[in-house]
Amino acid sequence: EGRDRIHLEGQAEVVEAVSSVRCQTLPKGYLRAGTAVAVFRPQESHEDLAKAVKEARSRIGERYGWLLIVGHFLDWCLLGVFAFRRLLASKDSPICSYLVAEAFEEIRASYFGKPPRMVSPDDLWDCLTATANAARFKRVRDLTPIEGAAVR
């Protein structure tokens, strides 16, 4: 665990969709925000993880999918139907959960149990923290602020 902490907080890269898809190291982007961060490591082969990372990195620079967020909200208002997300989604404009789900589609169909455009941030969290998935995802870091982060 000590080795994971040093690796994660010193060298680990995070590919994320914020205003655009970008890559940064932990904790650089999270110290200023004082954000709590949890880290889960999928228990997949090195080759499969490399495929998922390559897919995520291929999206760096793409604009954030604001319309997909609107679609998630409208579908939520309709009790989760997959209507607006289908209409508003663009493969060229991902949101965070879509980026993760799409990257893992490279190694296994329906990694999160539904098409990537349907996966919400809450779906990711539910999947990662489900007791039934404990063997699939190693919890490397609990949801806590990164040491040295400014608390707001």
N, C-alpha and C positions, 0 to 999 in steps of 0.2 A: 504493500500500500504506500509506503514511503517513496518507492521508486515511481509509482503512478503519479503521485502528487508532484514530484519534481518534473516529470515528463509533461504532465498536463499543464501545469502552471508556468512552465518555462518554454516549452517547445510546441505543444499541441496546436494545430491549426484548426480554426473554426471556419467552415464555409457556411455563410448565412445569407438569407434574403432580408434586407432591411429596406433602404431606399433603392438599392440595387443588390445584386448578388456580389458578395465580397468575401475576401479571405483575410483573417487576422489571427494572431496568436493569443492564447490565454496567458495572462489575464489582461493584456493590453486594452482591449476594447471594453472591458467590464469594470475596471478599477474606478474610472471616473463616474460611471453610472451607479456604483454601489449595488450592482445587480447580484442576486443570488443565482448561482449556477449549479446545476446537477450534471453529472457526466455518466453515461452508460456506454459500455463497450459491447457491441454485438459479438457473440461467440461464433464467428464465422472464420473460414480459412483466410490466411493472409492474401491469397490470390483474389478471393471474393471481395474482401474489404477494399483491396486496391481497385477493383472494378467500380465499386460504389463511390469511392473517393474521386476517381477519374471522372465519373459522370457528374458529380457535384461540382468539381473544379471546372468542367467544361462550360458551366453556366455563369462563371464569374464575369461581371460587367453587365449582365442583363438587367433590365429595369424590373422593379418590384411589381407584382401583380395586384395593384389596388382594386381592380374590378373583381378579381377573384375573392378578395376580402368582402366586398359588397355582396357577392353571390353567396358566400358562407352565411352572412348575416340574414339575407333574405330567405335562404333555405332553412335556417334556424327558426325564423318566424313561422315557417310552414312545417314545423316539427321535423326538420331534418331531411326533407325530400331532396333529391339530387336534380333540381330543375335549373335554378339560376346559375349554379356553379358550372353546369354543362354548357349553358349559353354564354357565360361571361369568361370562362377560362381560356387562357391563351398559353400554349406550350412555351412561348417566348417570354412570358412574364410570370415567373413563379412567386409564391409566397413561401414562408419558411417550411411549413409542414409538407407542402407539395414538393419542394426541393429535396427534402429528406426522403420522402416516400418514393419519389422518382429515382433517386440515386440507388436506393435499395431494390427497386424493381430490376435493376441490372443483374442482380444475383439470384433473385427468387421472385416469381410472380406473386402478387398480392402479399407482399411482406407484412403489411399492416392490415390485411384482411379486406381491403377495398381498393378501388382504383386510386392512383395518386391524387387526382384532382378532387377526390372526395375526402381525403385525409385532412382533418383539422388539427391545430396544435393540441387541443384536448384529446383527440384520438391518439396522438403520439404519446402523450404523457400516460394515458390509460394503458396503452400497450406496454410501455416500458416498465411501469410500476405494478402491473398485474402479477399476482403470485404465480399464476400458471405460466408466465413467461420468464420466471427467474433463471431458468437454465439457458435461455436464449440471449439474455442481456446481463452482463456483469455490471453492478452498480459500483462505479469507481469513486464517485464523489456524491455525497448527499446534497440536497438543495440547500445551500448555505452561501452567504456572501464570500467572495474571494478575500483572503487575508489582505489587509491593507486598503480595502475598498472604503470609500467614503460612505458613511451611512447618512441617508437623507431623512 
